[in-house]
Amino acid sequence: MTPRRTGAGPVARDARAHIPVLLSEVLEQLQPKAGEAYIDGTFGAGGYSRAILEAAPCRVIAIERDPTAFANGQALVDTFSPRLTLVAATFSDMELAAREADVVQADGVVLDIGVSSMQLDDPARGFSFLGDGPLDMRMSQAGPSAADVVNSADEEDLADILYEFGEERRSRAIARAIVKARADAPITTTKALAAIVERVLGRARGDDKHPATRTFQALRIHVNDELGELRRGLQAAERLLKPGGRLLVVTFHSLEDRIVKHFLQERSGKVAGASRYLPEAAAPSPPSFRIVNTRGFTPNEKETDENPRARSARLRVGVRTDAPAWHGP
């Protein structure tokens, strides 16, 4: 994918209206300094980019795959020109984006993984069952949609998607119900899919979590290849960061967090799952990262009260060593 720099476009939101999760912790760990260059791999409403640029006279190369968020980011680009460069790409393309902005190595990379509040709150994007809309879920607004998957994948593949990416224990029953329903009419809206799942799972009394939550998560992750993108993005950050550079990743569910945790454990020379009674196995390459906090950082009570979506967030931080980047995953 060839990154595309920002140009003129409609501006619908002010980034000041969006406060990103764990912002104070991100700034504390990133430690922006004058003259340094940072990658904001998930621009969204620009909250991290703005905060970094306000913290120090530095540069930010911001990356955004969503055309709507990319267009809305023009106001922030104008405000911080020439220190902010906004590129239309996926964050796994950060090396190319950095080169095109004349940045050879970065001092920090920040990734906020998953769907944004703007995407969730817009029924037309089809990410949420809270409002009825087309069953879309595409962050890039290109390629097969969730409706395409739901209406064309065979029952076994559907069940595998729901189980692997949603950790849905009743994935086979839901897949069977979807296949049966689409035989009568295509499933094209979020409301229709949520109703099918709810009929299968029911709704426990007093449970405020919608039964379709895991199904929607699974389809969104599959449609956007989020876990594959995360793995590729971590490897790209490893190659791009200079010694002492910092990698910061905010995740919102266990699948994402597990990938980041294991990546940093491996790259820091720690072998996950080794017995404490046995000598630690030697890493295949010199450690390319040092872990800052093995448990990661989580939001405080004040932040979760103000933003319930922050409850599951976790920030993991690694500091790049001077060892070469590893080869492969």
C-alpha positions in Angstrom: 0.0 0.0 0.0 1.4 3.4 -1.0 0.9 6.0 1.8 -0.9 9.1 0.8 -0.3 12.4 2.4 -3.0 14.6 3.6 -4.7 17.1 1.3 -7.7 19.3 1.5 -10.9 17.7 2.7 -14.0 18.1 4.9 -13.4 18.8 8.6 -16.2 17.5 10.8 -14.6 17.2 14.3 -12.1 19.0 16.5 -9.5 16.7 18.1 -9.9 18.6 21.4 -13.3 17.0 21.8 -11.7 13.5 21.9 -9.5 12.6 24.9 -7.6 9.4 24.2 -7.3 6.6 26.7 -4.3 6.6 29.1 -3.1 10.0 27.7 -1.1 11.1 30.8 0.6 7.7 31.0 1.4 7.8 27.3 3.0 11.2 27.6 4.9 10.2 30.8 6.3 7.1 29.1 7.0 8.6 25.7 8.8 11.6 27.1 8.6 13.9 24.0 11.6 16.1 23.5 12.5 18.9 21.2 13.8 17.9 17.7 12.7 14.3 18.0 10.4 12.4 15.6 7.4 10.2 16.7 5.0 7.9 14.9 1.3 8.0 15.9 0.3 4.9 14.1 -3.4 5.2 14.9 -4.3 8.9 14.4 -8.1 8.6 14.9 -9.3 12.0 16.1 -5.7 13.1 16.6 -5.7 13.2 20.4 -2.3 11.6 20.9 -0.7 13.6 18.0 -2.0 16.9 19.5 -0.7 16.0 23.0 2.7 15.0 21.8 3.1 18.1 19.6 2.0 20.3 22.5 4.4 18.6 24.9 7.6 19.5 22.9 8.7 21.2 19.7 9.0 17.8 17.9 7.7 16.1 14.8 4.8 13.6 14.4 4.2 11.4 11.5 0.6 10.2 12.0 -1.0 7.3 10.1 -4.7 6.7 9.5 -6.4 4.0 7.4 -9.9 5.4 7.8 -10.7 7.9 5.0 -13.2 9.8 7.1 -10.7 10.3 10.0 -8.0 11.1 7.5 -10.1 13.9 6.0 -11.1 15.2 9.4 -7.5 15.4 10.4 -6.7 18.3 8.0 -7.6 20.9 10.7 -4.9 19.5 13.0 -2.4 19.3 10.2 -3.0 23.0 9.5 -2.7 23.9 13.2 0.7 22.2 13.6 2.2 22.6 10.1 4.9 21.7 9.3 5.5 19.5 12.4 2.6 17.2 11.7 2.5 14.9 8.7 -0.7 12.9 8.2 -0.4 9.8 6.0 -3.2 7.6 4.6 -2.0 4.1 5.2 -2.0 1.2 7.7 0.4 1.4 10.6 2.3 -1.6 9.3 3.4 0.8 6.6 5.1 3.1 9.1 8.6 2.6 7.7 7.5 3.8 4.2 5.5 6.7 5.8 8.6 7.7 7.8 10.9 7.6 4.8 8.6 9.8 2.7 8.6 12.3 5.6 12.5 12.2 5.6 12.6 10.3 8.9 15.2 7.5 9.0 14.7 6.4 12.6 11.9 7.3 15.1 12.3 8.2 18.7 8.9 6.7 19.6 6.0 4.8 18.2 2.5 5.0 19.7 -0.3 2.5 18.7 -3.9 2.6 20.0 -5.3 -0.7 18.8 -8.9 -1.4 17.9 -12.0 0.6 16.9 -12.3 4.3 17.7 -15.2 5.9 19.5 -16.0 7.9 16.4 -16.4 4.6 14.4 -18.5 3.0 17.1 -20.8 5.9 17.5 -21.6 6.3 13.8 -24.4 3.7 12.9 -23.5 4.2 9.2 -20.1 2.5 9.8 -21.8 -0.7 11.1 -19.4 -1.4 14.0 -22.0 -1.5 16.7 -25.3 -3.0 17.4 -26.4 0.0 19.6 -27.8 1.7 16.5 -29.1 0.1 13.3 -27.0 0.5 10.3 -25.4 -1.3 7.3 -23.3 -4.3 8.4 -20.0 -2.9 7.2 -17.2 -2.6 9.8 -14.5 -1.7 7.3 -12.0 0.7 8.8 -10.5 1.5 5.4 -14.0 1.5 3.8 -12.6 -0.8 1.1 -12.6 -4.5 0.5 -15.1 -7.2 1.7 -17.5 -5.9 4.4 -18.9 -7.8 7.4 -22.1 -8.4 5.4 -20.0 -10.0 2.7 -18.5 -12.4 5.2 -21.7 -13.2 7.0 -23.6 -13.9 3.8 -20.9 -15.9 1.9 -18.6 -17.7 4.4 -19.5 -21.3 5.0 -20.8 -22.4 8.4 -17.5 -23.9 9.5 -15.5 -20.8 8.6 -18.0 -18.6 10.3 -17.8 -20.6 13.5 -13.9 -20.5 13.4 -14.0 -16.7 13.0 -16.3 -16.2 15.9 -14.3 -18.6 18.1 -10.8 -17.4 17.2 -11.4 -13.6 17.2 -14.4 -13.3 19.6 -13.6 -16.2 21.9 -17.3 -17.1 21.5 -17.9 -20.5 23.1 -21.2 -21.0 21.2 -19.7 -20.1 17.9 -21.1 -23.2 16.1 -24.6 -22.5 17.2 -24.4 -18.9 16.1 -22.9 -19.8 12.8 -25.6 -22.4 12.2 -28.3 -19.8 12.9 -26.7 -17.2 10.6 -26.6 -19.7 7.7 -30.2 -20.6 8.3 -31.3 -17.0 8.4 -29.5 -15.9 5.3 -31.1 -18.7 3.3 -34.4 -16.7 3.6 -32.9 -13.3 3.1 -29.4 -11.7 3.1 -28.3 -10.3 6.5 -27.4 -6.7 5.7 -27.9 -4.7 8.9 -26.4 -4.6 12.4 -29.8 -4.9 14.0 -30.6 -8.1 12.0 -27.3 -9.8 13.0 -27.6 -8.8 16.6 -31.2 -10.2 16.7 -30.0 -13.6 15.3 -27.3 -13.9 18.0 -29.6 -12.8 20.8 -32.1 -15.5 19.8 -29.3 -18.1 20.1 -27.7 -16.9 23.3 -30.6 -15.3 25.1 -30.0 -12.6 27.6 -29.2 -13.2 31.2 -31.1 -11.1 33.8 -29.0 -8.2 35.1 -26.3 -8.7 32.4 -25.7 -5.3 30.7 -23.4 -6.9 28.1 -25.2 -7.6 24.8 -25.0 -11.2 23.7 -23.8 -10.1 20.3 -20.7 -8.3 21.7 -18.2 -11.2 20.9 -19.7 -11.8 17.5 -19.3 -8.2 16.4 -15.8 -8.1 17.8 -14.9 -11.2 15.9 -16.2 -10.0 12.6 -14.6 -6.6 13.0 -11.2 -8.1 13.7 -11.5 -10.5 10.8 -12.7 -7.9 8.3 -9.9 -5.5 9.1 -7.2 -8.2 9.7 -6.5 -6.4 13.0 -4.4 -9.1 14.6 -2.3 -9.6 11.5 -1.9 -5.8 11.2 -0.8 -5.6 14.9 1.9 -8.3 14.4 3.2 -6.6 11.3 3.1 -3.2 13.0 5.1 -4.4 16.0 7.8 -5.7 13.7 7.9 -2.5 11.7 8.3 -0.5 14.9 11.2 -2.7 16.0 12.9 -1.9 12.7 12.1 1.8 12.7 12.9 2.7 16.3 16.4 4.0 17.2 18.3 2.7 20.3 16.5 4.2 23.3 13.3 4.7 21.2 10.1 3.8 22.9 7.2 1.6 21.7 3.9 2.2 23.4 0.8 0.1 22.6 -2.6 0.5 24.1 -4.9 -2.5 23.8 -8.5 -3.1 24.7 -9.0 -6.9 24.8 -7.0 -10.0 25.6 -6.3 -11.1 22.1 -4.5 -7.8 21.3 -2.8 -7.6 24.7 -1.5 -11.2 24.4 0.2 -10.5 21.1 1.9 -7.3 22.5 2.9 -9.0 25.7 4.4 -12.0 24.0 6.2 -9.9 21.4 7.9 -7.8 24.1 8.6 -10.9 26.3 10.3 -12.6 23.3 12.2 -9.5 22.1 13.4 -8.8 25.7 14.9 -12.3 26.0 12.2 -13.7 28.3 10.7 -17.0 27.2 6.9 -17.1 28.0 5.8 -20.2 29.9 9.2 -21.4 31.0 9.3 -23.1 34.4 10.8 -21.1 37.2 12.6 -24.3 38.3 14.5 -24.6 35.0 17.1 -22.4 33.5 15.6 -19.8 31.2 16.1 -20.8 27.5 18.5 -18.6 25.6 16.9 -16.1 23.2 17.7 -16.8 19.5 18.9 -13.2 19.1 20.2 -10.5 21.4 17.3 -8.7 23.1 15.9 -5.8 20.9 13.7 -4.4 23.7 13.7 -3.8 27.4 10.2 -4.0 29.1 9.3 -1.0 31.2 6.5 -2.5 33.2 5.8 -6.2 33.1 2.1 -5.8 34.1 1.5 -2.8 31.9 -0.3 0.4 32.8 -4.1 0.6 33.4 -6.5 3.5 33.7 -7.3 4.9 37.2 -10.8 5.1 38.6 -11.3 8.7 37.6 -10.6 7.9 33.9 -12.9 4.8 33.9 -15.7 6.8 35.5 -15.4 9.5 32.8 -14.9 7.0 30.0 -16.3 3.5 30.6 -14.7 2.3 27.3 -11.3 2.7 29.0 -12.0 0.0 31.6 -10.3 -2.8 29.6 -7.4 -0.6 28.3 -3.8 -1.6 29.0 -0.6 0.2 28.0 2.6 -1.8 27.4 5.9 -0.1 26.9 9.2 -1.3 25.5 12.5 0.5 25.1 14.5 -0.3 22.0 18.1 -1.6 22.6 21.0 -1.2 20.2 20.6 -4.9 19.1 19.5 -5.5 15.5 15.9 -6.1 14.8 14.9 -9.8 14.8 14.0 -11.6 11.6 10.5 -13.0 11.2 7.5 -12.9 13.5 
